[in-house]
């Protein structure tokens, strides 16, 4: 998944919620701002729910899906759940002030981001069993089986991916046992040279531990954050 962890302000030190933005991978244009307790889960939900909802945001995501793409998600700011509604409103208002054509239908602050466990359990129970039945899923799978993207769609996908390695959304720095620091240009090549996996690098950087050969890794700025800052700040 394409998520950039970016926090700003004093509240980020104890952040348990996030304000995030969805970016069009074709034009790198900011299209939607929201809030979430778990941005990874929220990103998955956006991609799944677009099949059933008809908001401008969902129509946009459906068009991306049809081209084999999905929105890029970046975290604008970390905050507490109590602050998240106000911070979402702030960033949406700032985007409108900058003339950015957001797909948000409201000014922000709505949603069940701080709901009690009892309410969450009741909502979960009411939603269980909803969705398409096994017959529909089997027919849908049969209709999609063997379908191939057209040359035009492949060309669009190629242009969207050029210069934007979706598997490497963070830039990493390798820290060797002797103290040398090396900026990693290509994670796949680096892993092959040093007998590592991309997951080992990610875990080392996220959890501050060293790999078996004594290497440490540090994450640097997400390469799309500068694009976001240019548009919004």
ROLUMLO-30274 format. One record per residue (C-alpha): residue in one letter; x, y, z. Coordinates in steps of 0.02 Angstrom, whole numbers, plus 32768, in hexadecimal, padded with zeros to 4 digits. Layout:
// residues N
AXYZ;...
***
This chain:
// residues 233
X800080008000;X803A80AD7FDB;X803B810A8081;X80AD819780B7;X80BE81B18172;X80CD826C818D;X80A682C68230;X80A8837C825D;X808F83DF82FC;X80A383B383B5;X800C833F83B6;X806882C78342;X80D3828883D3;X803C822F841E;X7FDA8218837D;X7F5C818C8374;X7EF981D382E2;X7F2A821E823B;X7EEE829A81BB;X7F178256810F;X7F0882858058;X7EE3821F7FBB;X7F4B824D7F23;X7F2782257E6D;X7FBC81BB7E34;X7FAB81F87D81;X7FAE82B47D9F;X7FF182B77E53;X7F5E83297E7C;X7F13832C7F2A;X7E5F82ED7F1F;X7E1F82C07FCD;X7E4682E28085;X7E0982758114;X7E31823781C3;X7E49818A820B;X7E87812982A1;X7ED980AA822C;X7F0A80F48183;X7F3B804B813A;X7E8F8003815E;X7E3D80A38120;X7E9E8097807D;X7E607FE48063;X7DAD8018808C;X7DB180A6800C;X7DE6802B7F86;X7D607FAB7FB4;X7CCD801F7FD7;X7CDC807D7F33;X7C827FEB7EDE;X7BE3800B7F42;X7BDE80C97F5E;X7BBF81547EE1;X7C1581EB7F2C;X7C8D82507EBD;X7D1F82047F1D;X7CE181537EFD;X7CC481757E44;X7D7681B67E38;X7DBD811A7E8E;X7D5580A97E1D;X7DA280FB7D84;X7E4F80DD7DCC;X7E2380277DEE;X7DEB80137D3A;X7E98804B7D03;X7EF07FD87D7E;X7F1E80677DF2;X7EF2809F7EA2;X7F0581447F00;X7FA6816E7F59;X7F8981908012;X7FF782048078;X7FE68232812F;X7FDD82EE8143;X7FDE82F88200;X7FD882898299;X7F6382BC8326;X7EF8827983B2;X7E498236838D;X7DFC82CB83E7;X7E5C83458378;X7E4482E882D4;X7D9C833582A3;X7DDD83E782B8;X7E7F83C0825D;X7E21837081CD;X7DB6840C81BD;X7E52847881C1;X7EA9841C8132;X7E0B841380C8;X7DF084CE80E0;X7EA684EF80B4;X7E9884898015;X7DFA84E97FE2;X7E54858D8007;X7EE085557F93;X7E6085307F0A;X7E7E84747F0B;X7DE684177EC1;X7DC683987F4C;X7D46830E7F39;X7D10831F7FF0;X7C5383397FFC;X7C5D838480AB;X7CCE83FD8108;X7D1483748178;X7D018342822D;X7C7A82BF8211;X7C928206822E;X7C9D818982BD;X7D55819E82E7;X7D3C81A083A5;X7CA8812983B9;X7C9680BA8452;X7CBB80008446;X7C037FD98467;X7BCB804383D2;X7C517FF88363;X7C197F488392;X7B637F75836B;X7B937FBD82C1;X7BFD7F24829B;X7B6F7EAC82C7;X7AF47F0B8259;X7B6A7F0281C3;X7B927E4981D0;X7B4C7DE28142;X7B3A7E7680CC;X7B877E758020;X7B7F7E097F85;X7B537D527F93;X7BBD7CBF7F55;X7B5D7CB47EB1;X7B807D697E85;X7C377D587EB4;X7C4B7CBB7E4A;X7BF87D107DB3;X7C617DAC7DCC;X7D027D467DD6;X7CD27CE67D38;X7CB27D897CDB;X7D5D7DCE7D0C;X7DBF7D2E7CED;X7E307D3C7C57;X7E0B7DF67C3D;X7EA27E577C02;X7EC47F117C07;X7EC27F6C7B60;X7F617FB57B17;X7F2080637B43;X7F0680317BF9;X7FB27FE07C00;X7FFF80807BBC;X7FA680E77C42;X7FE280727CC9;X8094807A7C86;X809381397C87;X804E813C7D38;X80D580C57D77;X816781157D1C;X81DD81637D9B;X816A81317E2A;X819780887E74;X80F780597ECE;X81507FD27F32;X81CA80537F78;X816480E07FC2;X81EA81108041;X829D81408020;X831580E08091;X83C480FC80D4;X8430806580FE;X84A180788197;X85347FFE8195;X858C7FBD8232;X8621802F8210;X85AF80C88212;X85A380E28155;X84FB81238119;X84C280F88069;X8425813A8014;X83CA80A77FC3;X839F80CE7F0F;X834580297EED;X83087FBA7F7A;X82FC7F1E7F0C;X83B07F2E7ED0;X83F17F537F80;X83957EBB7FC7;X83E07E497F41;X84907E897F63;X84857E738020;X84157DDB8030;X83827E39807B;X82CA7E4F8058;X82657EF0804A;X82027EBC80E3;X82A37EAC814A;X82D47F5E8118;X82277FA18142;X82227F4A81EB;X82D37F828217;X82A8803781F1;X81FF80328249;X82347FD182E4;X82E7801082F8;X833E7F6782F4;X83D17F27828F;X83D07E9C820F;X84377DFE8220;X84CB7E4A81C4;X84D07EE08239;X847A7F5E81C7;X84017FE28207;X83868041819A;X833380EC81A9;X829F812E8148;X82AC81D880F8;X8228824A80AE;X81A081FA8043;X81C2822F7F90;X810F826E7F73;X810782DE800C;X815F836C7FB2;X80D783657F2C;X805183727FB1;X80A78403800A;X80BA84607F66;X7FFE84587F4A;X7FBD84787FF9;X803584DF8060;
***
